[in-house]
């Protein structure tokens, strides 16, 4: 099956990375890393061909990648800067 092929996961990850560059927001970056890591684990023989296991591994790696990237590249403060004085004063 196609989901058991490591290269299919890597190609899907690269497609998601391209979508991340084209579309606004940081939505697809975690999914791209998760798909590439899933493909790598399949290539190493650490994951089997069971679709449920592959989807679970993809989901776990995607959320961990997203949380890691959010910690590294996260928001620089979650609020809007409020100016209380004028720069010319």
N, C-alpha and C positions, 0 to 999 in steps of 0.2 A: 504494500500500500504506500501511497505517496507520503502519508504522515510519518512513516517510519524511516524515510530517507533523510539523512542529515543535511544534504544540500538543499532540500526544499525548505527546511527551517531557516537555514542561513540566507537563502534568497528572500524569504518572507521578511526576515529581520532587516535585510538591506532595503527592501521596498518600504518598510515602516520607517527606516531612517531617512529615506528620501522624502517620504510624506511629512516627517517632522521638520525637514528643512523648508519644504514648500508651504505647508499650512501653519498658521499662527498658533502659538501656545506650545506648552511642553507636555503633550499628551502621549505621543507615539514613541518617545525616547525610551521609556521603561519597557514597553512592549518589544521594541527593536532589540534591546540588550537581552531580554528574556528569550526571544526567539533564537538569537545567535548562540546564546549559552545552551539552549536546549539542543540545537544542532550539534554543538561541540560535544555535549554529553552523549548524544547518539553515536557520533563518530568514534568516540572513545570506547563505546560499548557499555557505558554505565546505565543507559536507559534502554528498556525493551520496546517492542513494537505495539504495546497496548495503548490504545488511544486515550483512555482515561488517565493513565499514568503520565503520558506525555503532556496532556492538557494541564494536569495538576502541577507538574514540574514547571511548565511554562508560566502558569499563573503565579506560583511561588517565586520563581526567579524574576519575573516582571515586577512584582510588588516590591521585592527586595532591592532591585535595581532602581526603581522609581524613588523609594525611600532614601537610598544612598545618594542618588543624584540631587534629591531635594535637600539633603543635609549639606552636601558639598556646594551646590550652586543655588541654594535656597533663596528665599525672599530676603531682601535687605530691609527688614522691618515690614510688618504687615499693615501698617497704617500709612496714610497720606501725610506728607510733610505739611504742617500748618505754620504759616509765617505769621508771627505776632508783631513784627516790627518791619519797617521799610528799610531797605539797604541804603537809601539816601539820607536817612536821619542821623 
